[in-house]
């Protein structure tokens, strides 16, 4: 089982935030080398909000290290989904790299989209829906009912995939409910069920390491409740471009592929690697891509 590994997905972020707050720019020297102290004098502090999904743990650790390499002190603030959007809209945090759109976070985007700066996708081709292990005969959401399952195992209340699943319960006239929990609790329940070959249906999305680790698949969605293809967008607060132009441009440049995110997630889940170490290993292996993110007008 992988249950005890799941804490690694969010605890190191909280610890790193505390360490950064206590130590100032000292941590950035590890990532940016001998020139970091000079860069720290020029650049300030960046606050990024994130939700404790394993995909966002991966992306936030990567972008944090890249921004630190550019000389910024970066704090990561773990919040609920709605609070993530609200904090950027109000200017309490500088941005987030977790805008699952067009459907998964549609409510948040409709509410706060005019109050944030949308920098566009940092990853494309992701998907949400309901998933089951391959050993189950179920192929369509139409078959999700009390004859086959006790409940649908979801993640955080208010998450877009949970809202969509509650819509699916009504649209498909299901006689079971959505049990909300967290990303870590959902994957732990999936792990337990697969180990014992028990029936389970979970809220799911890609990229996510569980599709590489387990033999699971999305269920067909004839009613079209879930988007077949989404993207993850970067959102920043109004005024960031003027206040921290280099950070703004790095966040604007940030773009990677599903395989890249999966590589970081799998290193954490399968190898029990600390998220920061997994992110740094990916950066080291993809230096050319990261250097493109770091190219800013100030260097021209």
BELVEN-V882497 format. One record per pair of residues at least 12 apart in sequence whose C-alpha atoms are under 8 Angstrom apart, sorted by the first residue. I is the first residue (numbers start at 1). J is the second residue. Records with the same first field share a line. If there is no record, write none. Layout:
# BELVEN-V882497
I=J ; J
This chain:
# BELVEN-V882497
1=188 ; 191 ; 192 ; 195
2=188 ; 191 ; 269
3=184 ; 187 ; 188 ; 191
5=269 ; 272
6=184 ; 188 ; 269
7=184
8=268 ; 272 ; 274 ; 275
9=52 ; 53 ; 54 ; 57 ; 184 ; 268 ; 275
10=52 ; 57
12=274 ; 275 ; 276
13=57 ; 61 ; 76 ; 275
14=76 ; 77 ; 78
16=75 ; 76
17=74 ; 75 ; 76 ; 77
20=73 ; 74 ; 75
21=75
24=73
25=37 ; 40 ; 71 ; 72 ; 73
28=65 ; 68 ; 69 ; 71 ; 72 ; 73
29=69
31=65 ; 66 ; 68 ; 69
32=68 ; 69 ; 70 ; 71
33=69
36=69 ; 70 ; 71
37=71
38=71
39=70 ; 71 ; 72
40=71 ; 72 ; 73
42=71
43=71 ; 72 ; 244
44=71 ; 72 ; 73 ; 244
45=72 ; 73 ; 74 ; 75
46=72 ; 73 ; 74 ; 75 ; 93 ; 94 ; 247
47=74 ; 75 ; 76 ; 77 ; 93 ; 94 ; 95
48=74 ; 75 ; 76 ; 77 ; 93 ; 94 ; 95 ; 96
49=76 ; 77 ; 78 ; 79 ; 84 ; 87 ; 88 ; 93 ; 94 ; 95 ; 96
50=76 ; 77 ; 78 ; 79 ; 80 ; 81 ; 84 ; 96 ; 97 ; 98
51=78 ; 79 ; 80 ; 81 ; 84 ; 98
52=78 ; 79 ; 183
53=183 ; 184
54=183 ; 184 ; 208 ; 265
55=207 ; 208 ; 261 ; 262 ; 265
56=97 ; 98
57=275
58=261 ; 264 ; 265 ; 275 ; 279
59=97 ; 261
60=76 ; 97
61=275 ; 276 ; 279
62=276 ; 279 ; 280 ; 283
63=251 ; 254
64=76
65=279 ; 280
66=290 ; 294
67=247 ; 250
70=294
72=247
80=156
81=158 ; 159
82=108 ; 158
84=96
85=108 ; 109 ; 112
86=112
88=116 ; 235 ; 236 ; 237
89=112 ; 115 ; 116 ; 237 ; 238
90=115 ; 237
91=237 ; 238
93=237
94=236 ; 237 ; 240
95=234 ; 235 ; 236 ; 237
96=234 ; 235 ; 236
97=122 ; 232 ; 233 ; 234 ; 235
98=232 ; 233 ; 234 ; 235
99=231 ; 232 ; 233 ; 234 ; 235
100=230 ; 231 ; 232 ; 233
101=230 ; 231 ; 232 ; 233
102=227 ; 230 ; 231
103=160 ; 226 ; 227 ; 230
104=128 ; 159 ; 160 ; 161 ; 164
105=159 ; 160
106=160
115=237 ; 238
116=235 ; 236 ; 237 ; 238
117=235 ; 236 ; 237 ; 238
118=233 ; 234 ; 235 ; 236
119=233 ; 234 ; 235 ; 236 ; 251 ; 252
120=233 ; 234 ; 235 ; 252
121=231 ; 232 ; 233 ; 234 ; 255
122=231 ; 232 ; 233 ; 234 ; 254 ; 255 ; 256
123=231 ; 232 ; 233 ; 255 ; 256 ; 257 ; 258
124=230 ; 231 ; 232 ; 257 ; 258
125=229 ; 230 ; 231 ; 258
126=205 ; 206 ; 207 ; 229 ; 230 ; 231 ; 232 ; 258
127=205 ; 206 ; 207 ; 227 ; 228 ; 229 ; 230
128=161 ; 203 ; 204 ; 205 ; 206 ; 226 ; 227 ; 228 ; 229 ; 230
129=161 ; 165 ; 203 ; 204 ; 205 ; 218 ; 219 ; 221 ; 226 ; 227
130=165 ; 201 ; 202 ; 203 ; 204 ; 218 ; 219
131=201 ; 202 ; 203 ; 204 ; 216 ; 217 ; 218 ; 219
132=199 ; 200 ; 201 ; 202 ; 216 ; 217 ; 218 ; 219
133=194 ; 199 ; 200 ; 201 ; 214 ; 215 ; 216 ; 217
134=215 ; 216 ; 217
135=197
136=199
138=219
139=219 ; 220
140=219 ; 220 ; 221 ; 222
141=172 ; 219 ; 220 ; 221 ; 222
142=172 ; 221
144=174
145=174 ; 175 ; 176
146=174 ; 175 ; 176
148=199
149=176 ; 199 ; 200 ; 201
150=176
151=176 ; 177 ; 178 ; 179 ; 200 ; 201
152=176 ; 177 ; 178 ; 179 ; 200 ; 201 ; 202 ; 203
153=178 ; 179 ; 180 ; 181 ; 186 ; 189 ; 200 ; 201 ; 202 ; 203
154=178 ; 179 ; 180 ; 181 ; 182 ; 183 ; 186 ; 202 ; 203
155=179 ; 180 ; 181 ; 182 ; 183 ; 185 ; 186 ; 203
156=180 ; 181 ; 182 ; 183
157=180 ; 181
161=203 ; 204
162=178 ; 180 ; 203
164=225 ; 226
165=178 ; 203
166=178
167=225
168=225
171=223
172=223
186=202
187=210
190=202
204=218
207=258 ; 261 ; 262
208=262 ; 265
209=262 ; 265 ; 266 ; 269
212=266
234=251 ; 252
236=248
246=296 ; 297 ; 298
249=296
250=293 ; 294 ; 295 ; 296
251=293
253=292 ; 293 ; 294
254=293
255=293
260=282
263=282
264=278 ; 279 ; 282
